[in-house]
Amino acid sequence: MSPSPYQRGLELFRAGQSSAAESCFKQQLALEPRHADALHMLAIICYQSNRSAAAIAHIQQALALEPRNLDYLNNYGLMLRAAHQPAAALNIWQQALAIQPKDADIQLNLGNTLLELNRFAEAAAYYRRVLRIFPNKDGVAAALGHCLSCLGNQAQMLGHFSQAEACFVEALALNSADAALHYNLGNALRELGKPQAAAQHYQRAIALDPIDADSFNNLGNVQRELGQLDLAINSYQRALALNPQLYHAQVHLVHQKQHICDWQGLAADIRQIRDWVQTIPSAQVSPFAFLAMPGTSAAEQKRCADNWVNNRYATLQASAKPLGDAQITLPVAKTVSTSTPKKIRIGYLSADFRLHPLAFLVSELIELHDRTQFEIIGFSYGIDDKTPARQRLVKAFDQFHDIRSLSETEAAAKIHNCAIDIFLDLTGFTQTSRSGIAALRPAPISINWLGFPGTMGSFKDGTPLFDYMLSDAFITPPDAAQHYAETLTLLPDCYQPNDRLRPVGKTPTRASCQLPAHSFVFCCFNQSFKICDEVFALWMRLLLARPSSVLWLLECNVWAKQNLRRAAEQHGVVANRLIFAPRVAIANHLARHVHADLFLDTQPYNAHTTASDALWMGLPLLTCVGDSFAARVAGSILHAMDLNELITYTLQDYENKALYFSENTQSLLDIKQKILRNKTDSALFATPVFAKSIEAIYQQLWQQRLNATQN
């Protein structure tokens, strides 16, 4: 019996003779128009010869005859995808999968099409199912890894770092030799507060790709956070050797060299960074690191903050309008009676509601707020250190929300849903900053206060990241307003609150502090990065002029201690005249202030909390005022204590006064007695008065808001 046209067509198709096969299939259909397999084969030939419309027509006819044929359905999906109809293809494959849920080819096609549509999570689910059936199927593991990598990157961008971690870990299980995956996992782990694990993955990324500058830079970041400053500096240097245009690595390097008091070459490096701020707006120059660099002006610091805001938060600002527009509607009173005035809801955001200097500034203020006029709500994105300081703050707030696990968008939504009227960021551009939340406009009024000593910049359209900045007339005199993106709102005395209930430990002996029995003790308990070579040289001249004196410094890190002692010897001062106070609990640290005679402030980054600590303990502090916010804080604190005799405006005057006080003990004693007299009634430590002053500002700003929305 001779073969049918369909059988001859199959033989010719298998032999690669598609044209002849097509003729045979058409002959078969002429004899038998409802021959489903012939229609199917014609569809395949048309598909392979890029005749999508004809292919789809033939396969639809075949399916009309055999609607549950899996081969037909699978190939129909391929034809639809080739015809740029991916949604229709997905629908067909879903029908096929309902018939045969374990068909690996259909699941693979679904995964591939979803991948093309960037629907990575759905695609990954199908690839996982295929791999469970065929663990070694070509290309599937790579496709799943690609999906997971994309999902991880998306999660990272949205601030969903735990999700990003899970994606990258799963992807690395499929391909442990992918340097980019190790790098990205390191980034997620760092955001999750797991620096040691992050370091391991950055190191693995470097082993796989030793010329990737970004991996060295980010390794340096976590080494810095782990206190491994020498290793961090080495990592930044290696990053820059690979990519000299990695601007943020240079900024990190300079800042860490400041932390270890290695001033060699710093002046030239800082000049270069200042030039970048002016000429390369895209350079990632950290505003906090920049304001700590000697020589930077208030105008330059504003330019740096503007650049940072536009580089980091422009995308968030663009997505803020729906949230902001919704917020324009005036909140209604929470009571039934419309005659009852609404309490103003104040939201404080910080990473430092814990055992931290911030807590010793704001805790009593939070407790003293007038609950008949305000509701006080805390939003914390820092660690819960389980200390009494943390517990006190949690208790002080009317509501306290831990938003560590939330993305910036989710955190902004949380603040918005709490109906916050005035939102204050108490951390700013310091470590662990989440100031991008402000770009989403979660509240009608936003304020930059206390955490970051400078402007937080504005977007290219002139919109400031924060509406207002709380300051005082000493820190920001009228001619300074041009250097601030925010509208300056001035507190009547000093911008800094204080906690009169800060704990003070038992006074240690002078010998236990390693201090000589009869020496005059100059001290500075500021962090080491604030010490610059010019001021240190001045201090050494004071030690040379007063041979019996010593300089008592905070022991921030072992490298700073070594470098400062080495620098002292270079100035002709015996190294052991520098005495280092180890880090201890804050109560014990305050208690040891009694053994110091004169606190020598740093410049251009002054003592801030350390200044009020010193005065609280009766220790005179001598400062030199500059032109930026950070360079004027100690002056403001002294002014609020009516201690203007301790404020200087040139380093020469600062040096002269320091020498005078060290030689005239009666004058210094008079100042100490004045501090003790003023302590109880000065504006600096009058926390109830401060609370009323800041509340008056809140009420004024809120009334202005109400007036503006009613007009």
Secondary structure, 3 states (H helix, E strand, C coil): CCCCHHHHHHHHHHCCCHHHHHHHHHHHHHHCCCCHHHHHHHHHHHHHCCCHHHHHHHHHHHHHHCCCCHHHHHHHHHHHHHCCCHHHHHHHHHHHHHHCCCCHHHHHHHHHHHHHCCCHHHHHHHHHHHHHHCCCCCCHHHHHHHHHHHHHHHHHHHCCHHHHHHHHHHHHHHCCCCHHHHHHHHHHHHHCCCHHHHHHHHHHHHHHCCCCHHHHHHHHHHHHHCCCHHHHHHHHHHHHHHCCCCHHHHHHHHHHHHHCCCCCCHHHHHHHHHHHHHHCCCCCCCHHHHHCCCCCCHHHHHHHHHHHHHHHHHHHHHCCHHHHHHHCCCCCCCCCCCCCCCCEEEEEEECCCCCCCCHHHHHHHHHHCCCCCEEEEEEECCCCCCCHHHHHHHHHCCEEEECCCCCHHHHHHHHHHCCCCEEEECCCCCCCCCCHHHHCCCCCEEEECCCCCCCCCECCCCCECCCEEEEECCCCCHHHHHHCCCEEEEECCCCCCCCCCCCCCCCCCCHHHCCCCCCCEEEECCCHHHCCHHHHHHHHHHHHHCCCCEEEEECCCHHHHHHHHHHHHHCCCCHHHEEEECCCCHHHHHHHHHHCCEEECCCCCCCCHHHHHHHHCCCCEEEECCCCCCCCHHHHHHHHCCCHHHEECCHHHHHHHHHHHHHCHHHHHHHHHHHHHHHCCCCCCCHHHHHHHHHHHHHHHHHHHHHHHHC
